[in-house]
């Protein structure tokens, strides 16, 4: 997977009618891990997130609290910027759909679609969900509601339409020619089944409210919020200027990461809009699963939408990042429970990795004058452990390329386990008295393994990795994947005083 090819990854832009919660944190952290991994692997990365700020739902919410839609979006968009800072997200850009650059790009795409005959004016009559900002056929309703459970209303108004029905065969051909365009495989099958079932032309404007981007040449219409929102992925790259550095370098996107509830918009409507405008579709849309909380679906009525700040304040930043991507196969649904988080925190982090790092660094501090020891002659167990560490990047790279974060972390923790067993078997605290030269070889081996572990874990837990690399005195310029093979620890390098990296989680006593 190592390549000079640029890498463009996006979160969905988050709807400002919500406040950030566990689901938003999950998607954003996953994208951040991929972006950081690709940078460490030598790729030029563009990582985009942002907020979706138009639509009837925002207009209604603003009216309910007595502010303008712009005031509401300004306030709520800030919450998502703060979430990115809180979670140590390394995004390169944050786009808002109320920005002039976005409005200009959306109107330009509209005009291009119109010029190519892909848009016509007609009359819409059908079911519409304000909450989902989506249209539904009669046969999609479940007990008179949208598949999501949202209320629907019968809507009749003059609308512009996109000729989606004309793209059915071309979309199916695109999916067949690009088997990785939709992932995981089960989601791909869902999309293809939906498209094979027949596509109807899509209403892409509204006249019943005004909070949106005006249709060029007919401002009594505003552009449908999903057409507006999806275009952020190219307006953030400078569209309609296709010759701009960002657009020419990074489009098509390598990965749009989305929740499974918005897959249809990204895997059906978005590729059709793009191809209809003469643009390449994204290389992959990956739809992940949903979290429940303590066995219950997240809902406002249950008041179990966990704010990211509450998670970080309770467990710490890196333990939260680790748990989200270690606990379940990415793409599947999972349950967030206090017991599971504490189990990972105290087991995987404090007992396994944290204890390994602390034992090794303390022994070097006490027995090697706080300097990287001389390797000297290495025995078979040393070589075996070092070879396991040197082979690990290839394994992790393969899992990351498949978005199998949990398997990447499992493979890293297997090396943690091997290193802990090696410490117990070699007993350097005994060697310090009987065979000091052998002790130094063992401690050098362990320090080198820690260097590998710290660099490989950096995308997942950047703060903890930095702390460990600082304690190993690894130069800033030697912390990428290329350095794993070419920049081993230098004997004699002075090391700082050891500090714990993963403290145990201790329950607060009940009042």
Protein Blocks (a to p, Z undefined) as FASTA:
>chain_A
ZZfbdcddddddddfkbccdfklmmmmmmmmmmmmmmmmnopacdddddddfedjklmmm
mmmnopafklmmmmmmmmmmmmmmmnopabfbdcdfkbfklmmmmmmmmmmmmmnopacc
ddddddddfklopacdfklpgghiafkopacdddddddddddfklmmmmmmmmmmmmmml
pccfklmmmmmmmmmnopadddfbdfkbcbdcddehiambccdfklmmmmmmmmmnopab
lkbmklmmmpccfbdcddfklmmmmmmmmmmmmmmnopacdfbdcddddddeehiacdfk
lopaccfklmmmmnopklmmmmmmmmpcchiacdddfklmmmmmmmmmmmmmmmmmmmmm
mmmmmmnoopacdfkjadfklmmmmmmmmmmmmmmmmmmmnopmklmmmmmmmmmmmmmm
mmmmnommlmmmmmmmlmmmmmmmmmmmmmmmmmmmmmmmmmlmmmmmmmnopafklmcf
klmmmmccdehiacdddddfbdcddddddZZ
